Amino acid sequence: MRQVFAIICSFTLEFYFTNYAYRESTSAGKMMMQMVGVCAEFERGMLKERTLKGLQYAREQGRIGVLNRN
């Protein structure tokens, strides 16, 4: 996300959030974008961890990660 955001910003574009009074060109706006990026990165990591643990549990139960529909 940071790379995409950096590329977009290299075109001298400015983001303005209509729901909030943040502009990417201000310090508060930059902080907000970084916080959003950190939260997104955290969520992605948690999703990956849960998925891998679920697949590992399924393998331990003799399944290959799909639902048994008996």
N, CA, C and O of each residue as an XYZ file, in Angstrom:
280
protein
N       0.825     -1.183      0.000
C       0.000      0.000      0.000
C       0.872      1.251      0.000
O       0.572      2.233     -0.679
N       1.949      1.201      0.767
C       2.828      2.360      0.815
C       3.458      2.636     -0.540
O       3.625      3.790     -0.934
N       3.810      1.561     -1.256
C       4.422      1.746     -2.572
C       3.435      2.368     -3.541
O       3.784      3.280     -4.290
N       2.213      1.882     -3.529
C       1.184      2.441     -4.409
C       0.929      3.891     -4.058
O       0.828      4.742     -4.942
N       0.827      4.171     -2.780
C       0.590      5.533     -2.329
C       1.742      6.445     -2.732
O       1.515      7.583     -3.145
N       2.977      5.957     -2.616
C       4.145      6.753     -3.003
C       4.134      7.046     -4.506
O       4.465      8.153     -4.931
N       3.753      6.053     -5.299
C       3.674      6.257     -6.748
C       2.613      7.300     -7.081
O       2.841      8.189     -7.902
N       1.468      7.187     -6.448
C       0.395      8.153     -6.701
C       0.835      9.555     -6.294
O       0.584     10.527     -7.006
N       1.490      9.648     -5.147
C       1.935     10.961     -4.675
C       3.038     11.547     -5.546
O       3.217     12.765     -5.579
N       3.773     10.706     -6.244
C       4.831     11.211     -7.110
C       4.268     12.004     -8.289
O       4.992     12.761     -8.935
N       2.992     11.832     -8.563
C       2.345     12.597     -9.630
C       1.813     13.925     -9.121
O       1.030     14.588     -9.801
N       2.232     14.308     -7.944
C       1.822     15.541     -7.261
C       0.301     15.636     -7.130
O      -0.282     16.709     -7.282
N      -0.316     14.515     -6.849
C      -1.738     14.513     -6.562
C      -1.931     14.723     -5.071
O      -1.048     14.418     -4.269
N      -3.074     15.239     -4.714
C      -3.369     15.429     -3.300
C      -4.656     14.696     -2.978
O      -5.645     14.808     -3.702
N      -4.637     13.948     -1.894
C      -5.821     13.242     -1.461
C      -6.575     14.099     -0.464
O      -5.982     14.742      0.402
N      -7.879     14.099     -0.598
C      -8.731     14.781      0.366
C      -9.843     13.822      0.732
O     -10.590     13.374     -0.137
N      -9.959     13.509      1.990
C     -10.979     12.592      2.462
C     -12.260     13.373      2.698
O     -12.299     14.273      3.538
N     -13.299     13.034      1.966
C     -14.531     13.806      2.071
C     -15.251     13.579      3.393
O     -15.947     14.475      3.873
N     -15.102     12.420      3.983
C     -15.774     12.142      5.257
C     -15.053     12.780      6.441
O     -15.654     13.008      7.491
N     -13.768     13.066      6.268
C     -12.962     13.613      7.350
C     -12.199     14.822      6.817
O     -12.026     14.976      5.608
N     -11.762     15.647      7.698
C     -11.050     16.851      7.288
C      -9.542     16.594      7.233
O      -8.765     17.314      7.862
N      -9.130     15.575      6.486
C      -7.714     15.255      6.369
C      -7.271     15.468      4.932
O      -7.945     15.039      3.996
N      -6.170     16.112      4.767
C      -5.530     16.229      3.462
C      -4.182     15.526      3.568
O      -3.492     15.634      4.581
N      -3.822     14.817      2.530
C      -2.576     14.062      2.552
C      -1.370     14.983      2.618
O      -0.296     14.553      3.041
N      -1.517     16.224      2.216
C      -0.385     17.147      2.211
C      -0.080     17.705      3.599
O       0.961     18.334      3.785
N      -0.951     17.495      4.567
C      -0.707     17.989      5.921
C      -0.084     16.887      6.783
O      -0.141     15.708      6.435
N       0.490     17.275      7.872
C       1.092     16.293      8.792
C       0.046     15.337      9.339
O       0.291     14.134      9.436
N      -1.121     15.866      9.698
C      -2.186     15.016     10.224
C      -2.679     14.045      9.156
O      -2.975     12.890      9.459
N      -2.767     14.497      7.931
C      -3.202     13.631      6.839
C      -2.214     12.518      6.565
O      -2.607     11.375      6.334
N      -0.931     12.849      6.589
C       0.106     11.826      6.394
C       0.065     10.798      7.515
O       0.196      9.599      7.272
N      -0.119     11.276      8.753
C      -0.200     10.368      9.885
C      -1.404      9.441      9.734
O      -1.310      8.240      9.987
N      -2.533     10.010      9.319
C      -3.744      9.207      9.155
C      -3.547      8.126      8.097
O      -3.963      6.985      8.297
N      -2.926      8.464      6.989
C      -2.686      7.479      5.936
C      -1.763      6.373      6.430
O      -1.972      5.204      6.102
N      -0.760      6.718      7.203
C       0.138      5.694      7.736
C      -0.581      4.799      8.727
O      -0.337      3.593      8.759
N      -1.461      5.367      9.535
C      -2.213      4.561     10.488
C      -3.163      3.603      9.762
O      -3.320      2.452     10.169
N      -3.787      4.078      8.699
C      -4.665      3.216      7.905
C      -3.843      2.085      7.295
O      -4.278      0.933      7.289
N      -2.659      2.407      6.782
C      -1.790      1.392      6.206
C      -1.342      0.360      7.223
O      -1.300     -0.833      6.925
N      -1.007      0.813      8.422
C      -0.579     -0.094      9.483
C      -1.720     -1.033      9.869
O      -1.508     -2.232     10.047
N      -2.923     -0.491      9.995
C      -4.080     -1.332     10.346
C      -4.362     -2.349      9.246
O      -4.667     -3.505      9.538
N      -4.265     -1.933      7.992
C      -4.512     -2.859      6.885
C      -3.460     -3.963      6.860
O      -3.782     -5.130      6.636
N      -2.209     -3.592      7.090
C      -1.134     -4.575      7.108
C      -1.315     -5.564      8.264
O      -1.082     -6.762      8.105
N      -1.730     -5.055      9.420
C      -1.979     -5.908     10.582
C      -3.111     -6.894     10.296
O      -2.987     -8.086     10.579
N      -4.206     -6.398      9.736
C      -5.341     -7.263      9.421
C      -4.954     -8.346      8.428
O      -5.365     -9.498      8.572
N      -4.172     -7.988      7.429
C      -3.735     -8.965      6.434
C      -2.884    -10.051      7.093
O      -3.034    -11.236      6.794
N      -2.001     -9.642      7.983
C      -1.167    -10.603      8.701
C      -1.982    -11.534      9.574
O      -1.720    -12.735      9.623
N      -2.981    -10.979     10.273
C      -3.830    -11.802     11.129
C      -4.644    -12.786     10.288
O      -4.804    -13.942     10.680
N      -5.146    -12.357      9.169
C      -5.908    -13.237      8.289
C      -5.042    -14.394      7.800
O      -5.485    -15.541      7.755
N      -3.809    -14.076      7.437
C      -2.887    -15.112      6.970
C      -2.597    -16.125      8.083
O      -2.609    -17.334      7.853
N      -2.336    -15.611      9.296
C      -2.055    -16.506     10.425
C      -3.239    -17.427     10.722
O      -3.060    -18.630     10.914
N      -4.445    -16.862     10.758
C      -5.629    -17.685     11.042
C      -5.848    -18.725      9.962
O      -6.203    -19.867     10.256
N      -5.639    -18.337      8.717
C      -5.827    -19.284      7.613
C      -4.839    -20.428      7.713
O      -5.215    -21.592      7.569
N      -3.566    -20.103      7.961
C      -2.549    -21.152      8.065
C      -2.812    -22.070      9.252
O      -2.637    -23.284      9.146
N      -3.231    -21.505     10.380
C      -3.550    -22.342     11.543
C      -4.747    -23.237     11.263
O      -4.764    -24.396     11.678
N      -5.742    -22.718     10.569
C      -6.903    -23.520     10.220
C      -6.551    -24.658      9.277
O      -7.046    -25.774      9.432
N      -5.695    -24.378      8.300
C      -5.258    -25.425      7.382
C      -4.429    -26.482      8.105
O      -4.561    -27.677      7.837
N      -3.574    -26.036      9.023
C      -2.767    -26.981      9.796
C      -3.669    -27.865     10.653
O      -3.451    -29.074     10.734
N      -4.665    -27.286     11.284
C      -5.599    -28.056     12.097
C      -6.359    -29.066     11.232
O      -6.562    -30.211     11.637
N      -6.772    -28.636     10.050
C      -7.493    -29.540      9.150
C      -6.614    -30.718      8.746
O      -7.084    -31.854      8.690
N      -5.337    -30.450      8.464
C      -4.409    -31.538      8.104
C      -4.243    -32.510      9.266
O      -4.196    -33.722      9.056
N      -4.154    -31.989     10.490
C      -4.023    -32.846     11.667
C      -5.258    -33.731     11.851
O      -5.155    -34.829     12.398
N      -6.406    -33.267     11.404
C      -7.646    -34.031     11.502
C      -7.837    -34.965     10.312
O      -8.853    -35.655     10.219
N      -6.862    -34.988      9.401
C      -6.942    -35.872      8.250
C      -7.660    -35.271      7.057
O      -7.973    -35.976      6.098
N      -7.918    -33.994      7.109
C      -8.570    -33.322      5.985
C      -7.526    -32.500      5.236
O      -6.414    -32.294      5.721
N      -7.892    -32.047      4.078
C      -6.943    -31.253      3.291
C      -7.361    -29.785      3.210
O      -6.944    -29.064      2.304
N      -8.177    -29.354      4.148
C      -8.545    -27.953      4.198
C      -9.888    -27.631      3.573
O     -10.218    -26.462      3.372
N     -10.653    -28.641      3.269
C     -11.991    -28.419      2.738
C     -13.016    -28.952      3.718
O     -12.701    -29.798      4.555
N     -14.234    -28.463      3.620
C     -15.274    -28.921      4.527
C     -15.705    -30.341      4.188
O     -15.861    -30.688      3.017
N     -15.893    -31.146      5.202
C     -16.464    -32.489      5.010
C     -17.970    -32.350      5.017
O     -18.560    -31.979      6.032
N     -18.576    -32.637      3.926
C     -20.041    -32.523      3.836
C     -20.637    -33.917      3.778
O     -20.957    -34.412      2.697
N     -20.785    -34.543      4.910
C     -21.337    -35.905      4.987
C     -22.840    -35.873      5.048
O     -23.477    -36.924      5.116
